[in-house]
Amino acid sequence: MKKYFYMTAFIVMLLFLLGMVILSYIDEADLKKNGVVVQVTILSVNPGGKSGGGFQCLINYQGESFERPSGTSVKQGRYSFVGKNFPGMYSRNTNTLKILITPEDFEKYNIPFPDSLKWALR
């Protein structure tokens, strides 16, 4: 009986992880297809979550201001970005935000990395 319980629990966990990967892929594909560049202000650091953490951000979109979380590729020095403004990709369809800080972030969306953000690479 225990054997079936553990096997069922393993399958449920595996399906959950697979679902998370699929949702992440859908969000990323939607950002690439329908995303628009918005101005983002970083309000705070979110430890944990996608890719080990991210930011809580304030965005202005079509005259509305609202908060959204965003994952980040930045691994160190995240707290130094709080209160700073960056571009971000936002999709209203999935309500997904991806802040753009590193050259790799910009490359993902075929946007040239601006010289004005070179300070953020230090």
C-alpha positions as CSV (number, residue, x, y, z in Angstrom):
1,M,0.0,0.0,0.0
2,K,2.8,2.4,0.9
3,K,4.5,1.6,-2.4
4,Y,1.4,2.9,-4.4
5,F,1.2,6.0,-2.2
6,Y,4.8,7.0,-2.9
7,M,4.4,6.2,-6.6
8,T,1.2,8.3,-6.8
9,A,2.9,11.2,-4.9
10,F,5.8,11.0,-7.3
11,I,3.6,11.1,-10.4
12,V,1.6,14.1,-8.9
13,M,4.8,16.0,-8.3
14,L,6.1,15.2,-11.8
15,L,2.9,16.4,-13.3
16,F,3.0,19.6,-11.2
17,L,6.6,20.3,-12.4
18,L,5.7,19.6,-16.0
19,G,2.7,22.0,-15.7
20,M,5.0,24.8,-14.3
21,V,7.4,24.3,-17.2
22,I,4.6,24.5,-19.8
23,L,3.1,27.6,-18.2
24,S,6.6,29.3,-18.2
25,Y,7.0,28.4,-21.8
26,I,3.5,29.8,-22.7
27,D,4.2,33.1,-20.8
28,E,7.6,33.5,-22.6
29,A,6.1,32.8,-26.0
30,D,3.3,35.3,-25.3
31,L,5.8,38.0,-24.3
32,K,7.7,37.5,-27.5
33,K,4.6,37.6,-29.6
34,N,2.4,40.2,-27.8
35,G,4.7,41.9,-25.4
36,V,5.2,45.7,-25.3
37,V,8.1,47.6,-23.8
38,V,7.0,49.5,-20.6
39,Q,8.8,51.6,-18.0
40,V,9.4,49.6,-14.8
41,T,10.3,50.8,-11.3
42,I,11.7,48.2,-9.0
43,L,9.9,48.4,-5.6
44,S,11.5,45.5,-3.8
45,V,13.4,42.2,-4.1
46,N,11.5,39.0,-4.0
47,P,13.7,36.3,-2.6
48,G,12.9,32.8,-4.0
49,G,10.4,32.1,-6.7
50,K,11.3,31.8,-10.4
51,S,15.0,31.4,-11.0
52,G,15.8,31.9,-7.4
53,G,14.1,35.3,-7.0
54,G,13.1,38.5,-8.7
55,F,11.6,41.9,-8.1
56,Q,8.3,43.4,-7.2
57,C,7.8,46.1,-9.9
58,L,5.5,49.1,-10.6
59,I,4.6,49.5,-14.2
60,N,2.6,52.1,-16.1
61,Y,0.6,50.7,-19.0
62,Q,-2.0,52.6,-20.9
63,G,-2.5,55.2,-18.2
64,E,-2.8,52.6,-15.4
65,S,-0.2,52.0,-12.7
66,F,0.0,48.6,-11.0
67,E,2.4,46.2,-9.4
68,R,3.6,42.9,-10.9
69,P,6.4,40.5,-9.9
70,S,9.2,39.8,-12.4
71,G,11.8,37.2,-12.5
72,T,15.4,38.3,-13.2
73,S,18.6,37.0,-14.6
74,V,20.6,39.1,-12.2
75,K,22.2,36.9,-9.6
76,Q,24.1,39.3,-7.4
77,G,23.5,42.9,-6.1
78,R,19.7,42.8,-6.6
79,Y,19.1,45.2,-3.7
80,S,21.1,47.9,-5.5
81,F,18.4,48.1,-8.2
82,V,15.6,48.9,-5.8
83,G,14.1,52.3,-6.7
84,K,15.7,52.3,-10.1
85,N,13.9,52.4,-13.5
86,F,14.4,49.8,-16.3
87,P,12.5,48.8,-19.4
88,G,10.4,45.6,-19.3
89,M,8.4,43.5,-21.5
90,Y,4.7,43.3,-20.5
91,S,1.8,41.3,-22.0
92,R,-1.7,42.1,-21.0
93,N,-2.9,38.7,-22.3
94,T,-1.1,36.7,-19.6
95,N,-0.4,39.7,-17.2
96,T,3.3,38.7,-17.4
97,L,6.2,41.1,-16.9
98,K,9.9,40.5,-17.6
99,I,12.3,43.2,-16.5
100,L,15.1,43.9,-18.9
101,I,18.5,44.5,-17.2
102,T,21.2,42.4,-18.7
103,P,22.3,42.1,-22.4
104,E,20.9,38.6,-22.4
105,D,17.4,39.9,-21.3
106,F,17.4,42.3,-24.3
107,E,18.7,39.6,-26.7
108,K,15.7,37.4,-25.9
109,Y,13.3,40.0,-27.4
110,N,15.6,41.2,-30.2
111,I,16.1,44.6,-28.6
112,P,19.5,46.2,-28.6
113,F,21.1,46.7,-25.2
114,P,21.1,50.5,-24.4
115,D,24.4,52.2,-23.4
116,S,22.5,53.9,-20.6
117,L,22.3,50.6,-18.7
118,K,26.0,49.7,-18.8
119,W,26.2,50.8,-15.2
120,A,23.9,47.9,-14.2
121,L,26.5,45.3,-15.4
122,R,28.9,46.2,-12.6
